[in-house]
Amino acid sequence: MNADIKQSLISLMDSIKRSDGPRVAQEMARLDEWAAKAGRELHPQLMHFLEKRSYAKALAFLGGTEAIPAGACVRRQP
């Protein structure tokens, strides 16, 4: 499943670069479906990235070419 998610993330990133809105929507829907189906099968950090739609981070987590980008994925204490 991770290989399928990674391929979808690569396709999504490419579609964003090409401004291919229909393909972006298709890949985002596919990623949402896999996250919903996979549940506990996915690594918790990968699941977090998918739920928050931090797709660049998810791709980096799965072995993309870049390091995981810094962002706002920090749990804030009340």
MOQUIJO-V446628 format. One record per pair of residues at least 4 apart in sequence whose C-alpha atoms are under 6 Angstrom apart, sorted by the first residue. I is the first residue (numbers start at 1). J is the second residue. Records with the same first field share a line. If there is no record, write none. Layout:
BEGIN
I->J, J
END
This chain:
BEGIN
2->6
12->24, 27
15->19, 20, 24
34->38
46->58
49->53, 54, 58
57->68
59->64
60->64, 66, 67, 68
END
